[in-house]
Every structure is written in structure tokens, then in C-alpha cells.
Amino acid sequence: MIAFFCIQINKTHTNIMSKSVITKTFELDDGRTISIETGKLANQADGAVVVKMGDTMLIATVVATKEARENVDFMPLTVEYKEKYAATGKFPGGFFKREARPSEYEILIARLVDRALRPLFPDDFHGDTQVIITLISGSNDTAPDALAALAASSALTISDIPFNGPISEARVAKINGDFVINPSIKEIETAELDLIVAATMDNIIMVEGGMKEVSEEVMLEAIKVAHNAIKVQCQAQLELAEMIEKSKVRREYCHEENDTELKEALKQATYDKLYQISKSGNNCKHERSEAIEAVKDEFISTLSEEDKEAKASLIDRYFHDIEKEAVRNAVLNEKIRLDGRKSDEIRPIWCEVDYLPAAHGSAIFTRGETQSLVTVTLGTKLDKQTIDGAVFEGKSDFLLHYNFPAFSTGEVRPIRGTSRREIGHGNLAMRALKRVIPDDIENPYTIRIVSDILESNGSSSMATVCGGTLALMDAGVKISKPVSGIAMGLITDNESGKYAILSDILGDEDHLGDMDFKIAGTKDGITACQMDIKVEGLSFDILQEALEQAKKGRLHILNEMEKTISQPREDYKPHVPRIEKMTVHKEFIGAIIGPGGKVIQEIQEETNTTIVIEEEGDLGIIDIVSSNKEDIEAAKEKIKQIVAIPEIGNIYKGVVKNIVPFGAFVEILPGKDGLLHISEIEWRRLENVESVLKVGDEIEVKLIGIDSRTGKLKLSRKVLLSRPPRE
């Protein structure tokens, strides 16, 4: 995998201070070089590095507070990823012309890094920690997301912040049958598999990506290839840290107060009760939560008022740990889950389509206590989303938005902007469905899917995939195959070696378990996946078993969905705007648009249509949009007249545009006039044209000639009239 390692130390002297710049360099299989540099930039951060591959450079910094905030019993980690437009020589869009709130792409990269780093901090470390990754130089053919986690982990590894790393991420794509690490953007576009894998030297932590219906075996092989590449990147970080004194001694901290007697007393009083609740098989989330809360309240009632207030945060933390232990042991020992299901059993499913009569397509998908209401809207090319990033730009004609309101879990929360979780879940569902959307020839529409989660108890993103499939078919979109999704969980016990793979997990099974593995696909293969692993030492054998169990669950869900609707509707609904395409040579685009858009605006107004024109190569692609077939045909006829080439011998219905002493100019096609000489108006001799014609008259004429030098058209009216007998 690696051609060589190289460590270089340079000392840069200034009139203020002396800095030691340390650079670690290694190569990928194809000869590309990646370097990690520290000591030159951002030295006041706890850790800072610059990662470089080709012209792409990322700076990552990390800072953590020495002390934890009061009553914080979690890891307050924030990860930010930002692209500077100057990195690729561009100006930001918009009025202010400066980088503002993060784009969805930037949020998705930040989430990838966050999910890879978060499990590696000590459980008792609660200092506010901020990781900032910035693209400072970019190439139009290098995707920076594959380097972001390497940069972030390197900054942590060379710092004194407690961190059980290093980790790294690698993108693996399957292109023409071969696996490629960190492929170019052009290569990614043709890949049948595109995964980002995060791992330590020993364990897989996270997997996310999209595929073109690949098998479970291919996906597993891709993860192994990526892990081999990650091991090299982790080793490079370890060797770099060895050169830095600060990283050799991690900072001391004390972020948790503990009360051993309280913890033991709480366990003695609550564990058996929690175990009984866990194995009772109560399939109602709220009833189960109330029963668990009652156990805690019963214990608290035995304490003095002083202890209730002073030890509230400790009780919450210890009780959570005891509940987690009870739930996990109940699953492993009793072979029964919180809601009474077997490990591979799917919750009851019911579906409905065409629920919203005014929507272009709609569906309800309900699985257990998780419910998604999904709508599909079909628009024109004018509705495409413009993507204006430092590296990626263009337009997208397939959008999926996921909304997760507080009432879906019975909570009260302020309604603010779209959360990062909503963006991440929507992106996963979008990748799962994008693979089955027809191409532009079969589908002229811009498609927007919106999933509103109305109830949630686990796996709402996969409910979005299932509901999205149903709504697309209800809308009449000719998807190639239905797609379903399932979330898999895992509970393990390292001491006994017991483990349980859980299909279609509940929210509590996700929260208290060791794995959240979402897999979406058709009956023939996987189209998208997202996996977060919270336990060390997950073997590939267990991972393969989980994939096979997921496949069975996915096929079961597909069968249930097909009972409601099994294939797309034959036609779109009556209120869906129809789009018909026309293709012309690009030289006619100007004539169709007209000066200042005059011609195309007149056509749209007269025919009550919307017309969109795009230039593709030597062609002009025209979309004519209307819910009325007659209006579309009228617009097509007008466009045909504009692009038509006059042919000698053809008869045209023209309009008299101008009268001169020697004849009249008649427009036979839009923008194309010909001369009707006075001698060609009638068989009889005319003294003046006005005696027969006036401006605005509609007459039929025949094209009798085209001047070879000037291209002027010669018309005749009299040849279409009966010739009177000679006197």
C-alpha cells in the first residue's frame, strides 16, 4: 500500500520566534503523495496540521477547554468544515460575496468527521472540544472529504487532548471492476460503488455511501480495502506524534464526580426491576418509558430532600448506565427484545398511497411506532437546485428533504432551522433512491421528495426511503425498481462472547446498543448504507451476518410495500404539468428566444405554456410545460415554424407585413419574409397593391424561388388562384 514514509524537520527563524516545522509524507498505491505538516500554522491551537494531496490542502485545528462545564455528562464536541472560495479561485455567490452559513455539503462532511471522532474520546472527558477543518487550496478534480478526517485526527493526535485515536477515513470506489482509494471526482461519477469508511488501526467505526445495486459481498470487500488504506494513514499519524513532545503526555483532567455508594445502592434498588421491564415485551414506547421513569422516581423518593437536589445529576448518569446494562443483558440472556420481538423480526407495516389528493404523489409508510408522510412534487428545469460550492458546482434535478418535528417523539422543542441530523438523514435517503430514478429521456421533471416524520421510534430515515418509493410510484415516476430500507442493531458482551444482531431497531436499541447500520436497496442489491459502530473489535464475520440478516428484512419490507402498490402508475395525475421535449439545432435558439426574449414570451403568453431551453453540445433541448395537451401542441407548432427551413414549392399561410409600390412583403414563417411582387398577386394587371391587399391580411402564398446570392424569398399568390380564360 505504501511506497515510503518520510519525516522532514525544518526550522524557520524569524525575528520573533523559532518554529520547528515537521512534515510526514506517504504515498498511495497509484503514486499520489499525501503529506501532514505541523508547526508552521495556527500554533496557538492545542493541535494544528495541514494535510496536502496534490493542489488540495486542508488545515485542521483543535482546541479543548481544561475544565468541563457544570452538570455536563456528555462529550461536547463540535466539528466544523468550511471551504474557502479563494481555495479554487472563485467568488462566493449571493449579495454579500463572502462565506456565510455552511452549505449542505459542508455539513455532511462535518458529520462524517464528527461520527468518526466522537467514539474515541474517553467516556469521562467532558471538556468543550472544537475541531475546525478548512479547505485552503483546492483542485477541481479532488474531493476534499476523503482527507478531512485524516486532518482532524492528526490535529488531535499531536495535541495533549485525551483521544484514543488515531483514526482516518478513506473513500473507496469500484470502477471498471477495480477498487480505487480516494478516486478523482470524474472517476466517482462512473463508479458503481462509492463508500467512505472510517476506522482505527484495528476497528471499523463508520461506513457511509451509495451504490448501484451491489451485493453484500462486494460491499464487505470494499470495506476491507478501505481499512487497509486507513491503517497506513493511522501509522503515519503515530509516527508524526512521536516527533512532537506535547503529544507524548496527555493532559490530566477530572470532569466527573463519583459516588460509589450511591451507584451501588441505585443498582441494588433498580436493576432487577429494569431487567423485568426490558424482558416484558411491552411494545408501546411511552408506556415503557413511563415504567422506567417510575423505577427511578421510586428510588429518588427514598432520599432526603438535600440528597435529591445534590445528587440529581449523578442519579441520572448512573441510572442510564444501569438501564443500558439491564436492557443489553435481557436481550442476550432472554433472547427477547424491548417490544417482545425476536432478533430478526420486523415490526408490523401498513402503507397507503394517494393520501393527499392535491399532491403530485403521496404516501404514508408506518412501521411499528415510526411513521413518515411523504410527498412528491414534479417541476421543470427552472426548479433545479443550483449548487455553488468552492469545489462542486452545477445543478441538481433530484431533491429529498427530511423533516423531524419534535411532536414525532412526544417532545416540545423550539422550531428553528433545519438541523444537521435532518440534512444527514435526508442525504442518506436521497442516495438510496437516486439510483432508481430514470434518466432525462424517460423523466423530464425535476423531482422533490419531502418526508415529514409524524412518529419516530427508530429507523425514520429508512421509513423515508420506503415512503419515498411509494410516493414516487404514486406520482407515476417510472423508477426502475422499488427500494426499501432497514436499520440493523447489535448488542455484544466481550466477556461472554455473546452477541445479538437486531433487525429493524427501536430508538432505545439504537441508543443503548453497539451499532446502527442502515441499509437500503432493491431486491437485487444495495443502493445506500450508513453504519456507526460504538464497540471495539467488531469482526467481519459478524458484519457479514448482519448484512445477510438485513437482506432478509429488506426483502420482507419490499413484499409488504408491494401489497399497496407494486409498480409506477401508467400516467401522471391529471393536475401534474405535462412536459414534452423538442430538439433543435443550437443555431435556432436565438430565433426562438427573440430579441430580449420577445418571441419566446409571446409564445408562452399565446399558448399558456412555460418553455425552458438548454444548450447541450450542438443541440437546443426545449421543454414545453403545460397541463393542457392542446396548449403544448400549439406551442410546438409555433416553434416548428420558427425552425422550419423554407422549401421551394411549399404553400404557406402568411401575413402581409409591409406594402411597397412594387409588391408586398409577406411573413411566411416567424422571422422569415418573402417578396410577393405586384405581378404575382393576381392574374390580372394591378395598378397598385392596396387595391387587393392591406397590412395584416392573412393570405396563402407559394414559395417559387430563393435568390442564390442573397437568399431572398420569392412568393406567388396568383399560382394558387384559378387562371381566368383569355379574352
Residue pairs with C-beta under 8 A, 6 or more apart in sequence:
1 28
1 29
1 228
1 229
1 231
1 232
2 26
2 27
2 232
3 26
3 27
3 31
4 25
4 26
4 27
5 24
5 25
5 26
5 236
5 239
6 23
6 24
6 25
6 26
7 22
7 23
7 24
7 25
7 239
7 240
7 243
8 22
8 23
8 25
9 20
9 21
9 22
9 23
9 243
10 20
10 21
10 23
11 18
11 19
11 20
11 21
12 18
12 19
12 21
12 40
19 39
19 40
19 43
20 39
21 37
21 38
21 39
21 40
22 37
22 38
22 39
22 240
22 243
22 244
23 35
23 36
23 37
23 38
24 35
24 36
24 37
24 236
24 237
24 239
24 240
25 33
25 34
25 35
25 36
26 33
26 34
26 232
26 233
26 236
27 33
27 34
28 34
28 181
28 182
28 229
29 181
30 180
32 53
32 54
32 182
33 53
34 51
34 52
34 53
34 147
34 150
34 233
34 236
35 51
35 52
35 53
36 49
36 50
36 51
36 150
36 151
36 154
36 236
36 237
36 240
37 49
37 50
37 51
37 52
38 47
38 48
38 49
38 50
38 154
38 158
38 240
38 244
40 50
41 48
41 50
41 59
42 48
42 59
42 61
45 61
45 62
45 63
45 155
46 62
46 63
46 64
46 159
46 160
46 161
47 61
47 62
47 154
47 155
47 156
47 157
47 158
47 159
47 161
47 247
48 59
48 60
48 61
48 62
48 155
49 59
49 60
49 151
49 154
49 155
49 158
50 57
50 58
50 59
50 60
50 136
50 151
51 57
51 58
51 60
51 147
51 150
51 151
51 154
52 58
52 137
53 142
53 147
53 182
54 139
54 142
55 137
55 138
55 139
55 142
56 135
56 137
56 138
56 139
56 142
56 144
56 147
57 87
57 135
57 136
57 137
57 138
58 133
58 134
58 135
58 136
58 144
58 147
58 148
58 151
59 133
59 134
59 136
59 151
60 131
60 132
60 133
60 134
60 148
60 151
60 152
60 154
60 155
61 131
61 132
61 155
62 129
62 130
62 131
62 132
62 152
62 155
62 156
62 159
62 161
63 129
63 130
64 127
64 128
64 129
64 130
64 159
64 161
65 127
65 128
65 129
66 127
66 251
66 253
67 127
67 253
67 255
68 126
68 127
68 128
68 253
68 255
69 76
69 126
69 128
71 313
72 126
72 255
73 126
73 256
73 313
73 316
73 317
74 126
75 118
75 121
75 125
75 126
75 129
76 126
76 127
76 128
76 129
77 114
77 117
77 118
77 121
77 129
77 130
77 131
78 114
78 128
78 129
78 130
78 131
79 110
79 111
79 113
79 114
79 117
79 130
79 131
79 132
79 133
79 152
80 102
80 110
80 130
80 131
80 132
80 133
81 102
81 106
81 107
81 109
81 110
81 113
81 133
81 134
81 135
81 148
82 99
82 102
82 106
82 132
82 133
82 134
82 135
83 99
83 103
83 106
83 134
83 135
83 138
83 144
83 389
83 390
83 391
84 99
84 134
84 135
84 136
84 390
85 91
85 92
85 99
85 390
87 135
87 136
87 137
87 138
87 390
88 138
88 139
88 140
88 390
88 391
90 390
91 97
92 98
92 99
92 100
92 388
93 388
94 100
102 110
103 389
104 423
104 427
105 387
105 389
105 392
107 420
107 423
107 424
108 145
108 423
108 424
108 427
109 133
109 144
109 145
109 148
110 133
110 420
111 420
111 423
111 424
112 145
112 148
112 149
112 169
112 196
112 198
112 206
112 208
113 131
113 133
113 148
113 149
113 152
113 169
115 198
115 205
115 206
115 532
116 149
116 153
116 167
116 169
116 198
116 205
116 206
117 131
117 149
117 152
117 153
117 156
117 163
117 165
117 167
119 205
119 533
119 534
120 163
120 164
120 165
120 167
120 200
120 205
121 129
121 162
121 163
121 164
122 162
122 164
124 255
124 256
125 162
125 253
125 255
126 255
126 256
127 161
127 253
127 255
129 161
131 152
131 155
131 156
133 148
133 151
133 152
135 144
135 390
135 391
138 144
138 390
138 391
139 391
140 185
140 391
141 184
141 185
141 186
142 184
142 185
142 391
143 171
143 182
143 184
143 185
143 188
143 391
144 391
145 169
145 171
145 196
146 169
146 170
146 171
146 182
146 196
147 182
148 169
149 167
149 168
149 169
149 198
150 168
150 169
150 233
150 237
153 165
153 166
153 167
153 168
153 234
153 237
154 166
154 237
154 240
156 163
156 165
156 166
157 163
157 165
157 166
157 237
157 238
157 240
157 241
157 247
158 237
158 240
158 241
158 244
158 246
158 247
159 246
159 247
160 246
160 247
160 249
160 250
160 251
161 250
161 251
162 250
162 251
162 253
163 250
165 200
165 234
165 237
166 200
166 201
166 233
166 234
166 237
166 238
166 241
167 198
167 199
167 200
167 205
167 230
167 234
168 198
168 199
168 230
168 233
168 234
168 237
169 196
169 197
169 198
169 206
169 230
170 181
170 182
170 196
170 197
170 226
170 229
170 230
170 233
171 181
171 182
171 183
171 188
171 194
171 195
171 196
171 197
171 226
172 179
172 180
172 181
172 193
172 195
172 197
172 222
172 223
172 225
172 226
172 229
173 179
173 180
173 183
173 187
173 188
173 191
173 193
173 194
173 195
174 180
174 191
174 192
174 193
174 214
174 218
174 222
175 183
175 187
175 190
175 191
175 192
179 221
179 222
179 225
180 187
180 191
181 225
181 226
181 229
182 229
183 191
185 391
185 392
188 194
192 211
192 212
192 214
193 209
193 211
193 212
193 214
193 218
193 219
193 222
194 209
194 210
194 211
195 207
195 208
195 209
195 211
195 219
195 222
195 223
195 226
195 529
196 206
196 207
196 208
196 209
197 204
197 206
197 207
197 222
197 223
197 226
197 227
197 230
198 204
198 205
198 206
198 207
198 230
199 205
199 206
199 226
199 227
199 230
199 231
199 234
200 230
200 234
201 231
201 234
201 235
202 536
202 537
203 533
203 536
203 537
203 538
204 223
204 227
204 531
204 533
204 538
204 543
205 532
205 533
206 531
206 532
206 533
207 223
207 529
207 530
207 531
208 428
208 529
208 530
208 531
209 431
209 528
209 529
210 431
210 432
210 434
210 435
210 527
210 528
211 218
211 219
211 435
211 521
211 525
211 526
211 527
211 528
211 529
212 435
212 525
212 527
213 435
213 481
213 521
213 522
213 524
213 525
213 526
213 527
214 525
214 526
215 525
215 526
216 526
216 544
216 547
216 548
216 551
219 526
219 529
219 547
220 540
220 543
220 544
220 547
223 540
223 543
224 540
241 247
241 248
242 248
257 314
258 314
259 311
259 314
262 311
262 314
262 315
262 318
263 314
263 318
266 299
266 315
266 318
266 319
266 322
267 318
267 322
269 298
269 299
269 302
270 295
270 296
270 299
270 319
270 322
271 322
271 325
271 326
273 295
274 292
274 295
274 322
274 323
274 326
274 327
275 326
275 329
275 330
277 288
277 291
277 292
277 295
277 326
278 326
278 327
278 329
278 330
278 331
278 338
279 330
279 334
279 336
280 340
281 336
281 337
281 338
281 339
281 340
281 341
282 288
282 291
282 338
282 339
282 340
283 339
283 340
283 368
284 369
285 369
285 457
285 506
285 507
285 508
286 410
288 338
288 339
288 508
292 323
296 315
296 319
299 315
299 319
300 308
300 315
303 311
323 512
324 512
327 338
327 508
327 509
327 512
328 491
328 493
328 512
328 513
329 493
330 336
331 337
331 343
331 491
331 500
331 502
332 491
332 493
332 496
332 498
332 499
332 500
335 342
335 343
335 500
336 342
337 343
337 502
337 506
337 509
338 506
338 508
338 509
339 347
339 368
339 506
341 347
343 500
343 501
343 502
343 503
344 501
344 503
344 549
344 552
344 553
345 503
345 504
346 367
346 486
346 503
346 504
346 553
346 556
346 557
347 367
347 368
347 369
347 370
347 504
348 367
348 368
349 365
349 366
349 367
349 557
349 560
349 561
350 366
351 363
351 364
351 365
351 366
351 466
351 467
351 470
351 560
351 561
351 563
351 564
351 565
352 363
352 364
352 564
353 361
353 362
353 363
353 364
353 470
353 471
353 473
353 474
353 564
353 565
354 361
354 362
354 474
355 362
355 363
355 364
355 373
356 362
356 375
358 575
359 375
359 376
359 377
360 375
360 376
360 377
360 378
360 475
360 572
360 573
360 575
360 576
361 375
361 376
361 378
361 471
361 472
361 473
361 474
361 475
361 476
361 477
361 573
362 373
362 374
362 375
362 376
362 471
362 474
363 373
363 374
363 467
363 468
363 470
363 471
363 474
364 371
364 372
364 373
364 374
364 467
365 371
365 372
365 374
365 463
365 466
365 467
365 470
365 561
366 372
366 455
366 463
367 459
367 463
367 466
367 504
367 557
368 457
368 458
368 504
368 506
369 455
369 456
369 457
370 453
370 455
370 456
370 457
370 458
370 459
370 460
370 463
371 408
371 453
371 454
371 455
371 456
371 463
372 451
372 452
372 453
372 454
372 460
372 463
372 464
372 466
372 467
373 451
373 452
373 454
373 467
374 449
374 450
374 451
374 452
374 464
374 467
374 468
374 470
374 471
375 449
375 450
375 471
376 447
376 448
376 449
376 468
376 471
376 472
376 474
376 475
376 477
377 447
377 448
377 450
378 445
378 446
378 447
378 475
378 477
378 572
378 576
378 577
379 445
379 446
379 447
379 448
380 445
380 446
380 577
380 579
380 610
380 612
380 623
380 625
381 397
381 446
381 612
381 614
381 623
382 610
382 612
383 446
383 448
384 395
384 396
384 397
384 446
385 395
385 396
385 397
385 399
386 395
387 393
387 394
387 395
387 396
397 440
397 445
397 446
397 447
398 430
398 433
398 434
398 437
398 446
398 447
399 430
399 446
399 447
399 448
399 449
400 426
400 427
400 429
400 430
400 433
400 448
400 449
400 450
400 451
400 464
400 468
401 426
401 448
401 449
401 450
401 451
402 422
402 423
402 425
402 426
402 429
402 451
402 453
402 460
402 461
402 464
403 418
403 422
403 450
403 451
403 452
403 453
404 419
404 421
404 422
404 425
404 453
404 456
404 460
405 415
405 452
405 453
406 412
406 413
406 415
407 454
408 453
408 454
408 455
408 456
408 460
409 456
409 457
409 507
425 460
425 461
425 464
426 451
426 464
428 461
428 518
428 520
428 528
428 530
429 449
429 451
429 461
429 462
429 464
429 465
429 468
429 485
429 520
429 528
430 449
431 527
431 528
432 465
432 483
432 485
432 520
432 521
432 527
432 528
433 449
433 465
433 468
433 469
433 472
433 479
433 483
433 527
434 527
435 483
435 527
435 528
436 469
436 479
436 480
436 481
436 482
436 483
436 522
436 527
437 443
437 447
437 472
437 477
437 479
438 477
438 478
438 479
438 480
442 478
443 477
443 478
444 579
444 580
444 581
444 623
445 477
445 579
447 472
447 477
449 468
449 471
449 472
451 463
451 464
451 467
451 468
453 460
453 463
453 464
456 507
457 506
457 507
458 487
458 504
458 505
458 506
458 507
458 508
458 509
458 510
459 485
459 486
459 487
459 504
459 505
459 518
461 485
461 487
461 518
461 530
462 484
462 485
462 486
462 487
462 518
462 520
463 485
464 485
465 483
465 484
465 485
465 520
465 528
466 483
466 484
466 485
466 557
466 561
468 483
469 479
469 482
469 483
469 484
469 561
470 561
470 564
470 565
472 479
472 568
473 479
473 482
473 565
473 567
473 568
473 569
474 565
474 569
475 568
475 569
475 572
475 573
475 576
476 568
476 569
476 570
476 571
476 572
476 573
476 576
477 568
478 568
479 568
480 522
481 522
481 523
481 524
482 522
482 523
482 558
482 561
482 562
482 566
483 520
483 521
483 522
483 527
484 520
484 521
484 554
484 557
484 558
484 561
485 518
485 519
485 520
485 521
485 528
485 554
485 557
486 503
486 504
486 518
486 519
486 520
486 550
486 553
486 554
486 557
487 504
487 505
487 510
487 516
487 517
487 518
487 519
488 501
488 502
488 503
488 505
488 515
488 516
488 517
488 518
488 519
488 546
488 549
488 550
488 553
489 501
489 502
489 505
489 509
489 510
489 513
489 514
489 515
489 516
489 517
490 499
490 500
490 501
490 502
490 513
490 514
490 515
490 517
490 533
490 535
490 538
490 542
490 546
491 499
491 500
491 502
491 509
491 513
491 514
492 498
492 499
492 500
492 514
492 535
492 538
493 499
494 537
499 542
501 542
501 545
501 546
501 549
502 509
502 513
503 549
503 550
503 552
503 553
504 553
505 513
505 516
510 516
513 534
514 533
514 534
514 535
514 538
515 531
515 532
515 533
515 534
515 535
515 538
515 546
516 530
516 531
516 532
517 529
517 530
517 531
517 532
517 546
517 550
518 529
518 530
518 531
519 526
519 528
519 529
519 547
519 550
519 554
520 526
520 527
520 528
520 529
520 554
521 527
521 528
521 554
522 558
523 555
523 558
572 578
574 627
575 627
576 627
577 610
577 625
577 626
577 627
578 625
578 626
578 627
578 629
578 632
579 623
579 624
579 625
580 623
580 624
580 632
580 636
581 621
581 622
581 623
581 624
582 621
582 622
582 624
582 636
582 639
583 619
583 620
583 621
583 622
584 592
584 619
584 620
584 622
584 639
584 643
585 618
585 619
585 620
585 643
586 615
586 617
586 618
586 619
586 620
588 620
588 642
588 643
589 613
589 615
589 620
591 599
591 642
591 643
591 670
591 671
592 599
592 600
592 613
592 620
592 622
592 639
592 642
592 643
593 599
593 600
593 613
594 600
594 601
594 602
599 642
599 670
599 671
600 611
600 613
603 609
603 611
603 635
603 638
603 639
604 610
604 611
604 635
606 634
606 638
607 626
607 631
607 632
607 634
607 635
607 638
608 626
608 628
608 631
609 624
609 625
609 626
609 631
609 632
609 634
609 635
610 624
610 625
610 626
611 622
611 623
611 624
611 625
611 635
611 639
612 622
612 623
612 625
613 620
613 621
613 622
613 623
614 620
614 621
615 621
622 639
624 632
624 635
624 636
624 639
626 632
626 635
638 670
641 669
641 670
642 669
642 670
642 671
644 669
646 652
646 668
646 669
646 672
646 674
646 703
646 706
646 713
647 703
648 703
648 704
648 705
648 706
649 702
649 703
649 704
650 702
650 703
651 700
651 701
651 702
651 703
651 720
652 668
652 669
652 700
652 701
652 702
652 703
653 668
653 698
653 699
653 700
654 666
654 667
654 668
654 674
654 698
654 699
654 700
654 701
654 715
655 666
655 667
655 696
655 697
655 698
656 664
656 665
656 666
656 693
656 694
656 695
656 696
656 697
656 698
656 699
657 664
657 665
657 666
657 667
657 673
657 695
658 664
658 665
658 695
659 665
659 689
659 690
659 693
659 694
659 695
660 689
661 678
661 688
661 689
662 677
662 678
663 675
663 676
663 677
663 678
663 679
663 680
663 681
663 689
664 675
664 676
664 681
664 689
664 693
665 673
665 674
665 675
665 676
666 673
666 674
666 675
666 676
666 699
666 701
666 715
667 673
668 674
668 701
668 703
668 713
668 715
672 713
673 713
674 701
674 703
674 712
674 713
674 714
674 715
675 712
675 713
675 714
675 715
676 701
676 715
676 716
676 717
677 714
678 686
678 688
678 689
680 704
680 714
680 715
680 716
680 717
680 718
680 719
681 689
681 692
681 693
681 717
681 718
682 692
682 717
682 718
682 721
683 718
683 721
683 723
683 724
684 724
686 692
693 699
699 717
700 717
700 720
701 715
701 716
701 717
701 720
702 715
702 716
702 717
702 719
702 720
703 713
703 714
703 715
704 714
704 715
704 716
704 719
705 713
705 714
706 712
706 713
706 714
707 713
707 714
